[in-house]
């Protein structure tokens, strides 16, 4: 699933593909904001993104989508 993270006073957003489901990502974000600690997310390639929770502007969690294969009718 695609996760977009906006950071205060930064023009570009961070975009990553996460293997976690939407509820798990939302829980991690909520805990980081509540504790005032850093937000740590892993992407599908094994990279880790660490962002201080006090600079988060927004977190957009994309809908889970089944990947389609082939050239069938849409």
N, C-alpha and C positions, 0 to 999 in steps of 0.2 A: 504494500500500500504506500502511496505517496504522502509524505509529510513535508509541509512547507513551514518554515520558521522565520518570522520577521523579527528583526532586532532593532531596538530604538536607535535613532540617529544613524542608521546604515541604510543605504539605498537598495542594496541587493538582499534577497532572501536566501536562506539555506534550504535546498531541496534534497531530500533523500528518500530512498525506497527502503521501507522497513518490513521485516518479516513478521513483526508483531501485529496483532489485531487492533482495531480502533480503540476498544475499551482499555487494553493494556497501555497503549500510548497515552491516552487521556489520563489514566491513573498516574503514570510516571510524571506527566506534566503538572498535574494538580499537586502531587506530593512535593515536587521541586519548588513550586510557587509558595505553597503553605510553609515549608521549612526555610525558604530563602536560600536554599543551596543551589547547586548547579543542576542543569538538565542534562542527562546522559542518555543518548540514544545510539543504537547500533544499526548500521544499514545492512543490506543483503550481501555486500561484499566483505563484511567483517570490520569495516572502519567504524570508529567511535567518534561521535560528535558531542562535545562538552560545551555548554553555554551557561553562563551565570544567570540564574533565574530573575535577578533584579533588572536585567536589560531586555527581557523578552517583550516584544511588542505584540505578537500574536503567534498562535500555532494553528495551522489548518491541517486537519486530518482528512485525507481523501477517502472516498468510499472504497470498500473492498470490491475488487472486480475480478471475475474469472477471466483468465487469459484465453483468447480464442486462437485456434490454429486452423489454417486452411483458407480456402477462398470461397466458402459457401455463401449463400444468400444472406444478406444482412437484414 
